Amino acid sequence: MIDFQEKWYKIHSESGEEILKNENEGILNLLKNFDKLDLKGGFLKINNQIIAYSLGEALTDKMVLIHTEKALIDYIGSYQAINMIFLQEEWQGYELVNREDDFGDEGLREAKMSYKPLYLQKKYSIEKSK
């Protein structure tokens, strides 16, 4: 999955956005430490090539936290497919899914809202005073 993430980042990093760079570093850190963390992961392959993956963990006995989902948009429906299949295969019995922050990305917010969330968590920031 590390190779796929690096490929995904290379495709999407042309905009030079700092937030995307930081996200990529965080995801690579999760993937490199996967065995040390209490994570589950899943991926979709076509012709022996990964086209999508997802990483998540249980927050409570009822809630799953999806840290990231990445897919190649050339494969229409790949994001929806990894979302559905990962939850069905790895998280049966859980009632709620936390899909994390949208980082102010309108497209991501729209996609997340299409799943009709029960509620949105309040977001807080902590800054070190000078």
Stockholm file with secondary structure:
# STOCKHOLM 1.0

chainA/1-130         MIDFQEKWYKIHSESGEEILKNENEGILNLLKNFDKLDLKGGFLKINNQIIAYSLGEALTDKMVLIHTEKALIDYIGSYQAINMIFLQEEWQGYELVNREDDFGDEGLREAKMSYKPLYLQKKYSIEKSK
#=GR chainA/1-130 SS CHHHHHHHHHHHGGGCCHHHHHHHHHHHHHHHTGGGTTCEEEEEEETTEEEEEEEEEESSSSEEEEEEEEECTTSTTHHHHHHHHHHHHHCTTCCEEECCCCTTCHHHHHHHHTTCCSCCCCCCCCCCCC
#=GC SS_cons         CHHHHHHHHHHHGGGCCHHHHHHHHHHHHHHHTGGGTTCEEEEEEETTEEEEEEEEEESSSSEEEEEEEEECTTSTTHHHHHHHHHHHHHCTTCCEEECCCCTTCHHHHHHHHTTCCSCCCCCCCCCCCC
//
